[in-house]
Amino acid sequence: MMDFNTIKKEHLSTVTGLHAPNPSENHLDRDKNNGGLKRFHFKPIVSIIAAGVIGSVVTLTVLPYIGYGNKLSSTASEQSVAFARSSGSVTDMVADVSKAIVSIENYQQPTSENSLFGRLGNFNGIKANAQPDETGSGIIFQTKENTVYIVTNHHVIENSSRIVVSLYNGTKTDATLVGADDLSDLAVLAIHSKGITRIAQFGDSSTIHPGDLVFAIGDPLGLNLSRTVTSGIVSGTNRTVSETTLDGNWGMNVIQTDAAISPGNSGGALLNDQGLVMGINTLKIAKLGVEGIGFAIPSNDAVPIINQLIQNGKIERPYLGADFLDVSDFPRAYLKNLPKKVTKGVVIIDLDPQSAAAVKGLKKEDIIVSMNGTRMTSSSVLRKYLYTKVKIGEEVNIGFYHNGRFLHILVKLDAKAVN
C-alpha cells in the first residue's frame, strides 16, 4: 500500500461567507486527529471580480465486479450497458458526453435560527439566494420511465438538506437522494427526465492500461467553469490509497491519472478515448511541489455499488460488530500479554455486545491476527478482507490472542446496512 499521507479528499463543494484559502498555507495537511485522510471542503466565495464559486474534491472501494445487466443505460431510454465503439473525432465525443455531465449544489440546513441565513424567505430552512455549501459534478447514467439517475461522490452531497442539479442546457432542478455510501464514496440521485438528451455509458475499467489516453469532465471551481475538459493518460491502475471513513480505515482501489483534477471535479467522469466512463473522479494529491496525481474510482468497482443503491437505497456488508486499532498504534507496554513475536494485528477497542463475535467469545482488547488463515496485519486489511472476501451469512475462522493465549473461534457474520 502506498503512503499517501499528503492526500486529501478535496470535496468539490462550496460554502458562503468564508475567507479564501491563503495560497501560501498548506491546506492539505494530514488530519492529525484520526491519523487518516481528512475530507477537505472548499466553500463558496463571492468574488468582487468574478462572483465565482469555489468547489472541492475527494474519495474509495474495491468490491466484486458483477455484470451490468440492464441496470445501466447508454441512451435516453432504458438499455443495458455494452462496450460500444464511438465514431467521429475526440471533439465530437467530448461534446456529446458533456451533455450527460451535471453540476451538483449541496445546500445544508443552517445550524441555528440566528445563523447567516436566518429564517425569513427560507426554502427548507435555506434562504432563496443563498450560496451552496458544497458543489461537485455528477454523471447521468440511466433513465427509467420518467426518472433519471445520476451518480456522484458521497462527499459531494454529504449533510445536504437540499440538492440542486444543473443540466447541460442551464436548467436547474431539485434532486432526490436515492442512496449513498461513505465507504465507497458513491451516491445516486434522481431527477425528472424532462430535458435529458444524453446518457453516459460505463466501460470496462479492467481494459485500461498505463499510457492510455483519458479525459476528465467536471466543474472545477464551481458552476462558472462547468463541464471543463482536461486530458491526460492513465498513470497507473489498481493503486491503493489509505482513507479514513465513517467505518474506519479503508484501502481504496483507484485509477491514477495525470489529467488535471481540481476542486469541483468530484463525481465527474474519467473517459477513455471512445467516450466510455472508466472512472469517477474523486481525489488528488495536493501538496506543494506535487502535480498531476489524481485518482478515480474504477467503473468496475462503482457499478455494483450503484446497482445496490438503486435497488435498496443502502449497502449491506458483513458485520463483525467491533471497532479496531492497529497493534502498531499502541505502546508495547499496553500489550504486555502479547507475545513479542507478534508485531502486527488488530486490537478490538469496542464491541457490540449483541454481535455474533461477542456472543462467540471475542472481547475488548483481544487482538485479531487472522481470518480464515489470512493474516490481518492492520484494520484496513481486515475491513478489506471482510467486505470483499466474506459474504453475509458465511462463517469465518478468526484467530486471535486473549490474555496472551492464541485462540480460534468460528463466527457467522450477519448483515449491517449502511445508509
C-alpha positions in Angstrom: 0.0 0.0 0.0 1.3 3.4 -0.9 1.9 6.0 1.8 -0.3 8.9 0.8 -0.2 11.0 4.0 -0.5 14.1 1.9 -3.7 13.1 0.1 -6.8 15.0 0.8 -10.2 14.2 -0.5 -10.9 17.7 -1.8 -14.6 17.7 -1.9 -15.9 19.6 -4.8 -18.1 21.7 -2.7 -18.7 25.3 -1.7 -19.8 27.4 1.3 -20.8 31.1 1.7 -19.1 33.8 3.7 -15.8 32.1 4.3 -12.4 33.7 3.5 -10.4 32.4 0.6 -7.6 30.0 1.4 -4.2 31.6 1.7 -2.2 30.0 -1.2 1.0 30.2 0.9 -0.5 27.9 3.5 -0.6 24.1 3.2 -4.3 23.4 3.3 -3.7 19.7 2.7 -2.2 18.7 5.9 -3.0 15.2 7.2 -5.8 15.0 9.7 -3.8 14.6 12.9 -6.9 13.7 14.9 -7.6 10.4 13.2 -4.3 9.7 11.5 -6.1 9.3 8.2 -7.0 11.4 5.3 -9.3 14.4 6.0 -12.1 15.1 3.7 -11.2 18.6 2.7 -14.0 21.1 1.7 -13.7 24.2 -0.2 -16.5 26.7 0.5 -18.2 29.1 -2.0 -16.7 32.5 -2.1 -18.4 35.6 -3.6 -15.6 37.3 -5.5 -15.5 41.0 -6.2 -14.1 40.3 -9.7 -16.0 37.2 -10.7 -18.8 36.1 -8.4 -17.4 32.6 -8.6 -18.0 29.6 -6.5 -15.0 27.6 -5.3 -15.6 23.8 -5.2 -13.7 21.0 -3.6 -12.5 17.2 -4.3 -12.5 13.6 -2.7 -12.8 10.0 -2.3 -12.9 4.9 -2.2 -13.6 0.9 -2.6 -12.9 -2.5 -4.2 -16.0 -4.6 -4.4 -16.7 -7.6 -6.5 -17.4 -6.9 -10.1 -20.8 -8.0 -11.3 -22.5 -8.0 -14.6 -24.0 -4.7 -15.5 -27.2 -6.5 -16.7 -29.8 -3.9 -17.7 -29.3 -1.7 -14.7 -27.3 1.0 -16.6 -28.2 2.6 -19.8 -26.3 4.1 -22.7 -29.1 6.2 -24.3 -32.0 8.2 -23.1 -34.1 5.0 -22.9 -33.6 2.1 -20.5 -31.0 -0.2 -22.1 -28.2 -2.4 -20.8 -24.6 -1.3 -20.9 -22.5 -2.6 -23.8 -18.8 -1.9 -24.6 -19.6 0.2 -27.6 -17.3 1.9 -30.1 -17.7 5.6 -30.7 -17.1 7.1 -34.1 -16.0 10.6 -35.1 -13.4 12.9 -33.6 -12.4 13.4 -29.9 -14.0 16.8 -30.1 -17.4 15.3 -31.2 -17.1 12.7 -28.5 -16.4 15.2 -25.7 -19.2 17.5 -26.9 -21.6 14.5 -26.9 -20.7 13.1 -23.5 -20.6 16.5 -21.9 -24.4 16.6 -22.2 -24.5 13.8 -19.6 -22.4 15.6 -17.1 -24.2 17.8 -14.5 -23.3 20.3 -11.8 -24.4 19.5 -8.2 -25.0 22.0 -5.5 -25.3 20.9 -1.9 -27.3 23.2 0.4 -27.2 22.5 4.1 -29.5 23.4 6.9 -28.3 26.4 9.0 -27.1 25.3 12.4 -29.5 27.8 14.2 -32.2 30.3 13.6 -29.7 33.0 14.2 -27.3 31.7 11.6 -26.2 33.6 8.5 -29.3 32.6 6.6 -31.9 33.1 9.3 -35.5 32.0 8.8 -37.1 34.7 6.6 -37.5 33.6 3.0 -36.1 30.1 3.6 -36.7 27.1 1.4 -36.4 24.0 3.7 -34.5 26.3 6.0 -32.3 27.7 3.2 -32.5 31.3 2.0 -33.6 31.6 -1.6 -30.5 33.4 -2.7 -28.0 31.5 -0.6 -24.8 30.1 -2.0 -24.4 26.3 -1.9 -22.4 24.8 0.9 -20.8 22.3 -1.4 -20.5 21.9 -5.2 -19.4 19.0 -7.3 -20.1 17.1 -10.5 -22.3 14.1 -11.5 -22.9 11.7 -14.4 -26.3 10.9 -15.9 -26.2 7.1 -16.5 -29.7 5.8 -16.6 -33.4 6.6 -17.3 -36.3 4.6 -16.1 -39.8 5.8 -17.1 -39.8 9.5 -16.1 -36.8 9.2 -13.7 -33.2 10.0 -14.5 -30.4 8.6 -12.3 -27.1 10.4 -11.5 -24.0 9.1 -9.8 -21.7 11.4 -7.8 -19.4 11.2 -4.8 -20.8 10.7 -1.3 -18.8 13.7 0.0 -20.4 16.0 -2.6 -23.9 15.5 -1.1 -23.0 14.7 2.5 -25.1 16.5 5.1 -27.3 18.1 2.5 -30.9 19.3 3.1 -31.4 20.3 -0.5 -29.6 19.1 -3.6 -29.8 21.1 -6.9 -28.7 19.7 -10.2 -27.7 22.0 -13.2 -28.1 20.4 -16.6 -26.2 20.9 -19.8 -28.8 23.5 -21.1 -28.5 25.5 -17.9 -31.8 24.3 -16.4 -31.7 23.7 -12.6 -33.8 21.1 -10.8 -34.0 19.7 -7.3 -32.8 16.1 -6.9 -33.8 13.3 -4.6 -31.1 11.3 -2.8 -31.7 7.6 -3.8 -28.9 6.2 -1.7 -25.3 7.0 -0.5 -22.3 5.0 0.8 -19.5 6.7 2.7 -17.1 3.7 2.4 -17.1 3.7 -1.4 -17.7 7.5 -1.6 -20.6 7.0 -4.0 -24.1 8.4 -4.1 -27.0 8.1 -6.5 -29.5 11.0 -7.2 -32.8 11.0 -9.1 -34.4 13.8 -11.1 -37.2 14.1 -13.6 -36.3 13.0 -17.2 -37.6 16.2 -18.8 -34.9 17.8 -21.0 -32.5 14.9 -20.8 -31.0 14.0 -24.2 -27.8 12.0 -23.3 -26.9 9.2 -21.0 -23.3 8.3 -20.3 -22.2 4.7 -20.7 -19.9 2.8 -18.4 -17.0 0.9 -19.9 -14.9 -2.0 -18.6 -12.2 -0.4 -16.4 -10.2 -3.7 -16.4 -9.3 -2.9 -20.1 -7.4 0.3 -19.5 -3.6 0.3 -19.1 -0.9 2.9 -18.1 -0.4 5.2 -21.1 -4.0 5.1 -22.3 -5.5 8.5 -23.2 -8.2 9.7 -20.8 -10.4 12.8 -20.4 -11.7 14.3 -17.2 -15.0 16.2 -17.4 -16.5 18.1 -14.5 -16.9 21.5 -12.8 -13.6 22.6 -11.3 -14.1 25.7 -9.0 -17.8 25.7 -9.4 -20.5 26.4 -12.0 -18.6 29.2 -13.8 -16.3 26.5 -15.2 -18.9 23.8 -15.7 -18.1 20.9 -18.0 -14.4 21.7 -18.2 -12.5 19.1 -20.1 -8.9 18.1 -19.3 -6.8 15.3 -20.8 -4.0 13.1 -19.8 -3.1 9.5 -19.6 -3.7 6.6 -17.2 -0.6 6.8 -14.9 -1.4 3.6 -13.0 -4.2 1.1 -12.2 -5.1 -0.8 -9.1 -3.5 1.8 -6.9 -4.4 1.6 -3.2 -4.9 4.8 -1.2 -5.4 4.7 2.5 -8.5 6.6 3.5 -10.3 7.3 6.8 -14.1 6.8 6.5 -17.0 6.7 8.9 -16.4 2.9 9.2 -12.7 3.4 9.9 -9.5 3.0 7.9 -10.0 1.7 4.3 -7.8 1.0 1.4 -9.4 2.5 -1.7 -8.8 0.9 -5.1 -8.3 3.7 -7.7 -7.1 4.6 -11.2 -4.2 7.1 -11.2 -4.2 9.8 -13.9 -2.3 13.0 -14.7 -5.4 14.6 -16.2 -6.0 17.8 -14.3 -8.5 17.3 -11.5 -9.4 20.3 -9.4 -11.8 21.1 -6.6 -15.3 20.7 -8.1 -14.4 17.7 -10.3 -15.5 15.2 -7.6 -18.2 13.0 -9.1 -17.3 13.8 -12.7 -16.3 11.4 -15.4 -13.0 9.9 -16.4 -13.5 8.9 -20.0 -11.4 6.8 -22.4 -10.9 8.0 -26.0 -14.2 6.3 -27.1 -16.3 8.3 -24.6 -16.9 5.5 -22.1 -16.8 6.2 -18.4 -13.9 4.3 -17.0 -13.8 6.0 -13.6 -15.5 8.5 -11.3 -13.1 11.3 -10.3 -12.8 11.5 -6.6 -9.4 12.7 -5.1 -6.0 14.0 -5.7 -2.6 14.6 -4.1 -2.5 18.3 -3.2 0.9 19.3 -1.9 3.4 22.0 -2.9 5.7 20.5 -5.5 3.4 17.7 -6.4 1.3 17.9 -9.6 -0.6 15.6 -11.9 -1.6 12.9 -9.5 -5.3 12.4 -9.4 -7.5 9.4 -8.8 -10.8 8.0 -9.9 -13.0 5.1 -8.7 -12.9 2.4 -11.4 -16.2 1.7 -13.1 -16.0 -2.0 -12.4 -15.9 -1.2 -8.6 -18.6 1.6 -8.9 -21.2 -0.3 -10.9 -22.1 -3.0 -8.3 -22.4 -0.3 -5.6 -24.6 1.9 -7.9 -26.9 -1.0 -8.7 -27.3 -1.9 -5.0 -28.0 1.8 -4.1 -30.7 1.9 -6.7 -32.3 -1.3 -5.6 -32.0 -0.9 -1.8 -31.0 2.7 -1.1 -28.2 1.3 1.1 -25.2 -1.1 1.1 -25.3 -4.2 3.2 -21.9 -5.6 4.4 -20.8 -8.4 6.7 -21.0 -7.1 10.3 -18.4 -8.2 12.9 -19.6 -5.7 15.5 -16.1 -4.4 16.6 -14.1 -1.2 16.3 -10.4 -1.6 15.8 -7.0 0.0 16.1 -3.7 -1.4 14.7 -1.3 -3.1 17.1 1.3 -0.5 15.9 -0.9 2.3 17.3 -0.3 1.1 20.9 2.8 1.3 23.1 4.2 -2.2 23.6 3.8 -1.8 27.4 0.0 -1.7 26.9 0.2 -5.0 25.1 2.2 -6.7 27.8 0.5 -10.1 27.4 1.1 -10.2 23.7 4.0 -12.4 22.6 6.9 -10.4 21.4 7.0 -12.2 18.1 3.5 -10.7 17.3 4.1 -7.2 15.9 1.1 -6.9 13.6 -2.6 -7.3 14.2 -5.8 -5.6 15.1 -6.8 -4.6 18.7 -10.5 -4.6 19.5 -11.2 -1.3 21.3 -15.0 -1.6 21.3 -17.5 -4.4 20.8 -21.3 -4.6 20.2 -22.4 -7.0 22.9 -25.2 -8.2 20.7 -22.9 -9.1 17.8 -22.2 -12.6 16.8 -18.5 -12.0 17.5 -19.3 -11.0 21.1 -21.6 -13.9 21.6 -19.0 -16.3 20.4 -16.4 -15.0 22.9 -14.5 -12.1 21.4 -13.8 -9.4 24.0 -12.4 -5.9 24.1 -8.6 -5.8 24.0 -8.5 -9.1 22.2 -6.1 -9.0 19.2 -7.2 -10.4 15.9 -4.3 -11.7 13.8 -6.0 -13.9 11.1 -9.3 -14.7 9.3 -9.7 -18.0 7.5 -5.9 -18.3 7.6 -5.2 -14.9 6.1 -3.1 -12.6 8.2 -4.8 -9.5 9.4 -1.9 -7.0 9.7 -4.0 -3.8 10.1 -7.5 -2.6 10.5 -7.5 -1.6 6.8 -6.6 -5.1 5.7 -9.2 -6.6 8.0 -12.0 -4.4 6.6 -10.9 -5.0 3.0 -11.0 -8.8 3.6 -14.3 -8.6 5.4 -16.0 -6.6 2.8 -14.6 -8.2 -0.3 -13.9 -11.8 0.6 -16.7 -12.7 3.0 -20.4 -12.9 2.2 -23.2 -12.2 4.6 -24.2 -15.4 6.4 -20.8 -17.0 6.0 -18.7 -18.3 8.9 -15.2 -17.0 9.3 -12.4 -18.6 11.4 -10.9 -15.9 13.5 -7.5 -16.3 15.0 -6.8 -14.0 18.0 -4.9 -13.5 21.2 -6.7 -13.3 24.5 -4.6 -12.5 27.6 -1.5 -13.8 25.7 -3.2 -17.1 24.6 -3.8 -17.8 20.9 -7.3 -19.0 20.2 -9.7 -19.7 17.3 -13.4 -19.1 17.0 -16.0 -19.6 14.2 -18.3 -16.6 13.7 -21.3 -16.5 11.4 -21.5 -12.9 10.2 -24.8 -11.0 10.0 -25.6 -8.0 7.7 -25.1 -4.4 8.6 -27.0 -1.9 6.4 -25.0 1.3 5.8 -27.2 4.2 4.7 
